[in-house]
Amino acid sequence: KAGVTQTPRYLIKTRGQQVTLSCSPISGHRSVSWYQQTPGQGLQFLFEYFSETQRNKGNFPGRFSGRQFSNSRSEMNVSTLELGDSALYLCASSLGSPGQPNTGELFFGEGSRLTVL
Amino acid sequence: DQQVKQNSPSLSVQEGRISILNCDYTNSMFDYFLWYKKYPAEGPTFLISISSIKDKNEDGRFTVFLNKSAKHLSLHIVPSQPGDSAVYFCAASKWQGGKLIFGQGTELSVKP
């Protein structure tokens, strides 16, 4: 069973540009969550999508947005990039169906490392 | 507002000894707790979890302890092995399968 796939793995942008990151969840998983990892801050929750609907949102500015497609694949977008957006962006999938038993475990991809110059 | 805190950024332990990683949380609504391990250039992988109805869960060399009154959990690794060297994140959610809130991570180094 293929794991969570994130593309691109590495990218470099300049301030003011925008970026789109892609995530393909494990087959059969309908929930996709996005996290930002920076040194000292751990994993900060960005948002979660389930069946094409945003189910939860973290405390990030509106420059950060996302969406989920009917095949459960997800994209996140960051507009007007700032130096502080440099981070590892991690996508995670899970079964995520409310009311259905699951371990609560998230399956993470390897991340997309964004550097903003 | 850091609801889940790992106050030790790093920990160094000798091979064969016990590693104890600590985690504190502030939100009493948290009901489910997990530990993840992360190697460089890889995504975090699930290690072990515990529900608030328990105070201990064991899986091989890994044991998680939960003290709800102190809002504290810990991960014990016995015996520690060099391959355990990684960053460990604790996470909490309000229900099993809910949104996970992560701590800042503790980098464990197990020396041969």
Interface residues (C-beta under 8 A of the other chain):
Chain A: V4 S33 Y35 G40 Q41 G42 L43 Q44 F45 E48 N56 L90 A92 S94 L95 G96 P98 P101 N102 T103 G104 E105 L106 F107 F108 G109 E110 G111
Chain B: V4 Q6 P9 Y32 L34 Y36 A41 E42 G43 P44 T45 F46 S49 F89 A91 S93 Q96 G97 G98 K99 L100 I101 F102 G103 Q104 G105
